[in-house]
Amino acid sequence: MIRIVLADDHLLFRSMLEEMLKKDDSIDIAASCAEGVEALEQCIKQKPDIALLDIGMPGKNGIEVLEELKKSLPEIKVVMLTTFEDDENIKKAVRLGADGYLIKDMRPEILLMSLKCIYHDMILFHKSAYHLLQTTIAGAEEERHKKVQLGSMVFDSTDIKILQLIVQGKTNRDIGNSLSYSEGTIKNKVTKLLSLTGLSDRTELSVFAISNNLI
């Protein structure tokens, strides 16, 4: 039996979804909620296998509930079921560990099959959401490989980000935390920037970055 906590603030849709899911003998609706705080409380109380969440709910939205569940009850699989297909919500859902991102215009039998697959440890994203994610990743890759040339000096996107953070007064540890590098790696990269520019310290790097519009 797959136990589900369902949360959507639209009563008609939620009622129809609940009735549809109940027709399957392998599904048990542990709770049906109208907003995010209630959904979180019911998940803590019921310990379902799956939390099926709309994104645009009052109180706490689906993304906020996802974040709290993954911190406090990581064993619960969290699935976003929504009409929102914007890349920011998709990126947030991926970053926070969503087990699925499904769209409300799915056929009932496909939704049921998707929930059963997710229950059995598969990660599922609706095709339209996946395409948006692909576009976002492609854009990030393009940005990562972007270079700036000043005379004979070439700076990649990581160099630029490090210079920006140096101007902000960040330490090597701070920069490493921001860019997901070790402190030692940042120290080496700063040393290479000093060598590349012929400068002697971080203050001169800051002046150089500002003067050459690198930030």
Secondary structure, 3 states (H helix, E strand, C coil): CEEEEEECCCHHHHHHHHHHHHCCCCEEEEEEECCHHHHHHHHHHHCCCEEEECCCCCCCCHHHHHHHHHHHCCCCEEEEEECCCCHHHHHHHHHCCCCEEEECCCCHHHHHHHHHHHHCCCCEECHHHHHHHHHHHHHHHHHHCCEEEECCEEEEHHHHHHHHHHHCCCCHHHHHHHHCCCHHHHHHHHHHHHHHHCCCCHHHHHHHHHHCCCC
